[in-house]
Amino acid sequence: MIHLVLKTMAQAKRMIVIVAGFTILVVGIAMIVLPGPAVVVIPIGLAILATEFIWARKLLDTVKERFERMRKKS
């Protein structure tokens, strides 16, 4: 019984992380055309999703590398 409760709680936590991550990511993408700090919000959404998805980790690493290259050019 306790194992089932722990499994259900872990699934609920994972679902909350996924929903929050995608929500923040979509809001950040919307901020590309709407006023707002998309450059800050998109990496936050990716960082949340990266805790659950490898593709998000890889994309976040790519975004970090591009920001670092842009910073060094300035």
VMD Tcl script that draws the C-alpha trace (Angstrom):
set ca {
  {0.00 0.00 0.00}
  {2.75 2.47 0.95}
  {4.64 1.61 -2.25}
  {1.55 2.49 -4.29}
  {1.17 5.83 -2.48}
  {4.84 6.70 -3.04}
  {4.58 5.76 -6.71}
  {1.47 7.88 -7.12}
  {3.11 10.83 -5.38}
  {6.17 10.53 -7.62}
  {3.94 10.49 -10.68}
  {2.04 13.52 -9.41}
  {5.31 15.40 -8.80}
  {6.52 14.52 -12.30}
  {3.25 15.72 -13.83}
  {3.44 19.02 -11.93}
  {7.04 19.56 -13.10}
  {6.09 18.79 -16.71}
  {3.03 21.06 -16.73}
  {4.91 23.91 -15.03}
  {7.89 23.56 -17.36}
  {5.81 23.54 -20.54}
  {3.66 26.42 -19.29}
  {6.69 28.59 -18.57}
  {8.29 27.60 -21.88}
  {5.14 28.49 -23.86}
  {4.86 31.83 -22.04}
  {8.52 32.51 -22.88}
  {7.97 31.65 -26.53}
  {4.95 33.98 -26.59}
  {7.17 36.72 -25.17}
  {9.25 36.60 -28.34}
  {6.49 38.56 -30.07}
  {4.85 40.02 -26.95}
  {6.54 42.36 -24.50}
  {8.49 40.51 -21.87}
  {11.85 38.97 -21.03}
  {11.71 35.90 -23.32}
  {15.49 35.55 -23.08}
  {15.12 34.88 -19.36}
  {11.85 32.93 -19.28}
  {12.63 30.37 -22.01}
  {15.78 29.03 -20.29}
  {13.85 28.79 -17.00}
  {11.20 26.65 -18.67}
  {13.88 24.50 -20.29}
  {15.70 24.10 -16.97}
  {12.51 22.83 -15.32}
  {11.85 20.42 -18.20}
  {15.49 19.29 -18.17}
  {14.87 17.64 -14.83}
  {12.60 15.15 -16.64}
  {13.62 15.15 -20.32}
  {16.99 14.63 -22.00}
  {15.95 16.64 -25.07}
  {15.30 19.67 -22.84}
  {18.76 19.27 -21.22}
  {20.42 19.19 -24.65}
  {18.45 22.22 -25.85}
  {19.27 24.11 -22.65}
  {22.97 23.34 -23.12}
  {22.76 24.65 -26.70}
  {21.05 27.84 -25.52}
  {23.70 28.34 -22.83}
  {26.50 27.90 -25.38}
  {24.95 30.45 -27.76}
  {24.47 32.99 -24.97}
  {28.08 32.49 -23.91}
  {29.32 33.02 -27.49}
  {27.19 36.16 -27.81}
  {28.51 37.47 -24.47}
  {32.12 36.91 -25.53}
  {31.56 38.71 -28.85}
  {30.24 41.84 -27.12}
}
mol new
graphics top color blue
foreach p $ca { graphics top sphere $p radius 0.5 }
foreach p [lrange $ca 0 end-1] q [lrange $ca 1 end] { graphics top cylinder $p $q radius 0.2 }
display resetview
